[in-house]
Amino acid sequence: MSEKTHKIKVTVTFAVADRPFHQEYIGTVQIATVLADAMVAFAVASDGTTRYYLMHDGDEAPGDKTVGEVAGHAHALHLKLRTELIQGAS
C-alpha cells in the first residue's frame, strides 16, 4: 500500500474537551488540515489573540508536514491541540 492510500488513525486530544477527536487520514494529508478539522470538532476558532497548534512527542507538528511524515511507519498518530496567547494582540 502506498503512502497515498495508506490510512493513519489520528487522535487529537485537547485539555478542555470532554473527548478526543478521531479521524482516519491518508498519509499525504497535511497537518494543517488535521488542525483545522480538530478545531471544528472542538468548536474553537482563531480569534487573533490565540494561536492553535498540534504537538507530537513533545514537539510542535509543523502544518506543512504530512500525516505520513509525522507518523513515520506507525498506523496511528496521537496529537495534542495546544494554545498560545499572542502577546500584543488586541
Steps between C-alpha positions, in 0.01 A plus 500: 500500500648834402522803727225663291244232585631387841256620767626612838272516803546845652393590852513861619451584867424844640526573873162675523310245288287219641622251240767472232456559127548184290538490122678290240715685248708390205872559551521793259256723694672800657505553875336840437190312377494287815532817710209665317282189536583467870420866565157451339443182703595679823297810403792740530593774257802721462411846629829675439603483867567125519713276280395136470749229406553125528767327705651157437751337737567831674566701183279716284378315190557744211188570296682444172605145594277210401330255733724229352818697567407557864371145558797331333429127474225508764138423411373740767594852602422680827512878494420758767326829420672784682444873525734793534400854588623746239666787685392847394189375320188704557 
